[in-house]
């Protein structure tokens, strides 16, 4: 979670679901949530595959055409983004490419 929060500038405008917010409550503000960021277009959506807001998160990602997908190995955390994560990025140590939105 810390790496995701610290990478917000790299990830652009970020929306998270409530499950991610619960794990990093000081890392995100209301406008960075899938239910509070209505007036913005995200560059990245972070969510839990089976989270109670996962469907909303996926719809937001699809509408925003976030077609690069990553996962945090060993978890059900997914990222949909329009920004490739460079191998030199500190975040690259914590994510792996994923085939599609789950």
LUMMAR-297958 format. One record per atom (N, C-alpha, C): chain; y, z, x; residue in one letter; atom name. Coordinates in steps of 0.1 Angstrom, whole numbers, padded with zeros to 4 digits. Layout:
BEGIN
c, Y, Z, X, r, a
A, Y, Z, X, a, CA
...
This chain:
BEGIN
c, Y, Z, X, r, a
A, -0012, 0000, 0008, x, N
A, 0000, 0000, 0000, x, CA
A, 0013, 0000, 0009, x, C
A, 0012, 0008, 0019, x, N
A, 0024, 0009, 0028, x, CA
A, 0028, -0005, 0034, x, C
A, 0018, -0012, 0038, x, N
A, 0020, -0026, 0044, x, CA
A, 0026, -0035, 0033, x, C
A, 0022, -0034, 0021, x, N
A, 0027, -0043, 0010, x, CA
A, 0042, -0039, 0008, x, C
A, 0045, -0026, 0007, x, N
A, 0058, -0022, 0004, x, CA
A, 0067, -0026, 0016, x, C
A, 0063, -0024, 0028, x, N
A, 0071, -0028, 0040, x, CA
A, 0073, -0043, 0041, x, C
A, 0065, -0051, 0035, x, N
A, 0066, -0065, 0036, x, CA
A, 0073, -0072, 0025, x, C
A, 0080, -0064, 0017, x, N
A, 0088, -0070, 0005, x, CA
A, 0097, -0081, 0010, x, C
A, 0104, -0079, 0021, x, N
A, 0114, -0089, 0025, x, CA
A, 0107, -0102, 0028, x, C
A, 0095, -0101, 0034, x, N
A, 0087, -0113, 0037, x, CA
A, 0082, -0120, 0024, x, C
A, 0078, -0112, 0014, x, N
A, 0072, -0116, 0001, x, CA
A, 0083, -0121, -0009, x, C
A, 0095, -0119, -0006, x, N
A, 0106, -0123, -0016, x, CA
A, 0107, -0114, -0028, x, C
A, 0110, -0119, -0039, x, N
A, 0111, -0111, -0051, x, CA
A, 0097, -0108, -0056, x, C
A, 0094, -0095, -0056, x, N
A, 0080, -0090, -0058, x, CA
A, 0080, -0083, -0072, x, C
A, 0069, -0086, -0079, x, N
A, 0066, -0079, -0092, x, CA
A, 0052, -0072, -0089, x, C
A, 0051, -0060, -0094, x, N
A, 0038, -0053, -0093, x, CA
A, 0034, -0049, -0107, x, C
A, 0021, -0047, -0108, x, N
A, 0016, -0041, -0121, x, CA
A, 0016, -0026, -0120, x, C
A, 0014, -0020, -0131, x, N
A, 0015, -0005, -0132, x, CA
A, 0005, 0002, -0123, x, C
A, -0007, -0004, -0120, x, N
A, -0017, 0002, -0112, x, CA
A, -0012, 0003, -0097, x, C
A, -0005, -0008, -0093, x, N
A, 0000, -0008, -0079, x, CA
A, 0012, 0002, -0078, x, C
A, 0020, 0001, -0089, x, N
A, 0032, 0011, -0089, x, CA
A, 0027, 0025, -0088, x, C
A, 0016, 0028, -0095, x, N
A, 0011, 0042, -0095, x, CA
A, 0007, 0046, -0081, x, C
A, 0002, 0037, -0073, x, N
A, -0002, 0040, -0059, x, CA
A, 0010, 0041, -0049, x, C
A, 0021, 0035, -0053, x, N
A, 0033, 0034, -0044, x, CA
A, 0046, 0036, -0053, x, C
A, 0047, 0048, -0060, x, N
A, 0058, 0050, -0069, x, CA
A, 0072, 0049, -0063, x, C
A, 0073, 0053, -0050, x, N
A, 0086, 0052, -0044, x, CA
A, 0088, 0039, -0037, x, C
A, 0079, 0030, -0038, x, N
A, 0080, 0017, -0031, x, CA
A, 0086, 0006, -0039, x, C
A, 0087, 0008, -0052, x, N
A, 0091, -0003, -0061, x, CA
A, 0101, 0003, -0072, x, C
A, 0110, -0005, -0076, x, N
A, 0119, -0001, -0087, x, CA
A, 0115, -0008, -0100, x, C
A, 0121, -0004, -0111, x, N
A, 0118, -0010, -0124, x, CA
A, 0118, -0025, -0124, x, C
A, 0128, -0031, -0118, x, N
A, 0130, -0045, -0118, x, CA
A, 0119, -0053, -0110, x, C
A, 0111, -0045, -0103, x, N
A, 0100, -0051, -0095, x, CA
A, 0087, -0049, -0102, x, C
A, 0087, -0046, -0115, x, N
A, 0074, -0045, -0122, x, CA
A, 0072, -0056, -0132, x, C
A, 0060, -0059, -0135, x, N
A, 0057, -0070, -0144, x, CA
A, 0063, -0068, -0158, x, C
A, 0066, -0056, -0162, x, N
A, 0072, -0053, -0175, x, CA
A, 0087, -0050, -0174, x, C
A, 0093, -0049, -0162, x, N
A, 0107, -0046, -0160, x, CA
A, 0115, -0057, -0153, x, C
A, 0108, -0067, -0148, x, N
A, 0115, -0077, -0141, x, CA
A, 0117, -0090, -0149, x, C
A, 0120, -0088, -0161, x, N
A, 0120, -0100, -0170, x, CA
A, 0131, -0110, -0167, x, C
A, 0142, -0106, -0161, x, N
A, 0153, -0115, -0158, x, CA
A, 0152, -0123, -0145, x, C
A, 0141, -0121, -0138, x, N
A, 0140, -0127, -0125, x, CA
A, 0127, -0136, -0124, x, C
A, 0127, -0145, -0115, x, N
A, 0115, -0152, -0112, x, CA
A, 0109, -0147, -0099, x, C
A, 0097, -0142, -0099, x, N
A, 0091, -0136, -0087, x, CA
A, 0086, -0147, -0077, x, C
A, 0086, -0143, -0064, x, N
A, 0080, -0151, -0054, x, CA
A, 0066, -0146, -0052, x, C
A, 0063, -0133, -0055, x, N
A, 0050, -0127, -0053, x, CA
A, 0047, -0118, -0065, x, C
A, 0035, -0118, -0069, x, N
A, 0030, -0108, -0079, x, CA
A, 0018, -0101, -0073, x, C
A, 0018, -0088, -0074, x, N
A, 0007, -0080, -0068, x, CA
A, 0001, -0072, -0080, x, C
A, -0012, -0072, -0081, x, N
A, -0019, -0066, -0092, x, CA
A, -0033, -0063, -0089, x, C
A, -0039, -0054, -0097, x, N
A, -0053, -0051, -0097, x, CA
A, -0060, -0061, -0106, x, C
A, -0071, -0066, -0102, x, N
A, -0079, -0076, -0110, x, CA
A, -0082, -0071, -0123, x, C
A, -0087, -0058, -0124, x, N
A, -0091, -0053, -0137, x, CA
A, -0080, -0043, -0142, x, C
A, -0068, -0043, -0137, x, N
A, -0058, -0034, -0142, x, CA
A, -0054, -0037, -0156, x, C
A, -0048, -0028, -0163, x, N
A, -0044, -0030, -0177, x, CA
A, -0033, -0040, -0179, x, C
A, -0026, -0043, -0168, x, N
A, -0015, -0053, -0169, x, CA
A, -0019, -0066, -0161, x, C
A, -0032, -0067, -0157, x, N
A, -0036, -0079, -0149, x, CA
A, -0034, -0092, -0156, x, C
A, -0037, -0093, -0169, x, N
A, -0035, -0105, -0177, x, CA
A, -0020, -0109, -0176, x, C
A, -0011, -0100, -0179, x, N
A, 0003, -0102, -0178, x, CA
A, 0007, -0107, -0164, x, C
A, 0002, -0100, -0154, x, N
A, 0006, -0104, -0140, x, CA
A, 0001, -0118, -0137, x, C
A, -0011, -0122, -0141, x, N
A, -0016, -0135, -0139, x, CA
A, -0008, -0146, -0146, x, C
A, -0004, -0143, -0159, x, N
A, 0005, -0152, -0166, x, CA
A, 0018, -0154, -0159, x, C
A, 0024, -0143, -0155, x, N
A, 0037, -0144, -0148, x, CA
A, 0035, -0153, -0135, x, C
A, 0025, -0150, -0128, x, N
A, 0022, -0158, -0115, x, CA
A, 0020, -0173, -0119, x, C
A, 0012, -0176, -0129, x, N
A, 0010, -0190, -0133, x, CA
A, 0023, -0197, -0137, x, C
A, 0031, -0190, -0145, x, N
A, 0044, -0195, -0150, x, CA
A, 0053, -0198, -0138, x, C
A, 0053, -0189, -0129, x, N
A, 0062, -0191, -0117, x, CA
A, 0056, -0200, -0106, x, C
A, 0044, -0205, -0109, x, N
A, 0037, -0214, -0100, x, CA
A, 0035, -0209, -0086, x, C
A, 0030, -0196, -0086, x, N
A, 0026, -0190, -0074, x, CA
A, 0012, -0194, -0070, x, C
A, 0011, -0204, -0062, x, N
A, -0002, -0210, -0060, x, CA
A, -0009, -0206, -0047, x, C
A, -0004, -0196, -0040, x, N
A, -0011, -0191, -0028, x, CA
A, -0016, -0178, -0032, x, C
A, -0029, -0176, -0029, x, N
A, -0036, -0164, -0034, x, CA
A, -0042, -0156, -0023, x, C
A, -0040, -0143, -0023, x, N
A, -0046, -0134, -0013, x, CA
A, -0052, -0122, -0019, x, C
A, -0061, -0116, -0012, x, N
A, -0067, -0104, -0016, x, CA
A, -0067, -0093, -0005, x, C
A, -0067, -0081, -0009, x, N
A, -0069, -0070, 0001, x, CA
A, -0084, -0067, 0001, x, C
A, -0090, -0071, 0012, x, N
A, -0105, -0069, 0013, x, CA
A, -0109, -0055, 0010, x, C
A, -0120, -0054, 0003, x, N
A, -0126, -0041, -0001, x, CA
A, -0119, -0034, -0013, x, C
A, -0109, -0041, -0019, x, N
A, -0102, -0036, -0031, x, CA
A, -0102, -0047, -0041, x, C
A, -0097, -0044, -0053, x, N
A, -0094, -0054, -0063, x, CA
A, -0080, -0058, -0064, x, C
A, -0072, -0055, -0053, x, N
A, -0058, -0059, -0052, x, CA
A, -0057, -0074, -0049, x, C
A, -0049, -0081, -0057, x, N
A, -0046, -0095, -0055, x, CA
A, -0031, -0098, -0053, x, C
A, -0028, -0108, -0046, x, N
A, -0014, -0113, -0045, x, CA
A, -0014, -0127, -0048, x, C
A, -0005, -0131, -0057, x, N
A, -0002, -0145, -0059, x, CA
A, 0013, -0147, -0054, x, C
A, 0015, -0157, -0046, x, N
A, 0028, -0159, -0040, x, CA
A, 0031, -0174, -0038, x, C
A, 0043, -0176, -0035, x, N
A, 0047, -0190, -0031, x, CA
A, 0051, -0190, -0016, x, C
A, 0048, -0179, -0009, x, N
A, 0051, -0178, 0005, x, CA
A, 0039, -0175, 0013, x, C
A, 0036, -0185, 0022, x, N
A, 0024, -0183, 0030, x, CA
A, 0026, -0171, 0040, x, C
A, 0015, -0163, 0042, x, N
A, 0015, -0152, 0051, x, CA
A, 0011, -0156, 0064, x, C
A, 0020, -0157, 0074, x, N
A, 0017, -0162, 0087, x, CA
A, 0007, -0152, 0094, x, C
A, -0001, -0158, 0103, x, N
A, -0010, -0150, 0111, x, CA
A, -0003, -0139, 0119, x, C
A, 0010, -0142, 0123, x, N
A, 0017, -0133, 0131, x, CA
A, 0024, -0122, 0123, x, C
A, 0023, -0123, 0110, x, N
A, 0029, -0112, 0101, x, CA
A, 0021, -0100, 0102, x, C
A, 0027, -0088, 0102, x, N
A, 0020, -0075, 0101, x, CA
A, 0011, -0075, 0089, x, C
A, 0015, -0081, 0078, x, N
A, 0007, -0081, 0066, x, CA
A, -0006, -0088, 0067, x, C
A, -0007, -0098, 0076, x, N
A, -0019, -0106, 0078, x, CA
A, -0031, -0098, 0082, x, C
A, -0029, -0086, 0088, x, N
A, -0040, -0077, 0091, x, CA
A, -0046, -0071, 0079, x, C
A, -0039, -0071, 0067, x, N
A, -0044, -0064, 0056, x, CA
A, -0048, -0073, 0044, x, C
A, -0046, -0086, 0045, x, N
A, -0049, -0095, 0034, x, CA
A, -0057, -0107, 0039, x, C
A, -0065, -0113, 0030, x, N
A, -0073, -0125, 0033, x, CA
A, -0070, -0135, 0022, x, C
A, -0071, -0148, 0025, x, N
A, -0070, -0158, 0015, x, CA
A, -0080, -0156, 0004, x, C
A, -0076, -0159, -0008, x, N
A, -0085, -0159, -0020, x, CA
A, -0084, -0173, -0026, x, C
A, -0095, -0177, -0033, x, N
A, -0096, -0190, -0038, x, CA
A, -0087, -0193, -0050, x, C
A, -0085, -0182, -0059, x, N
A, -0078, -0184, -0071, x, CA
A, -0073, -0171, -0077, x, C
A, -0066, -0172, -0088, x, N
A, -0062, -0159, -0095, x, CA
A, -0075, -0154, -0102, x, C
A, -0077, -0141, -0101, x, N
A, -0088, -0135, -0108, x, CA
A, -0082, -0125, -0118, x, C
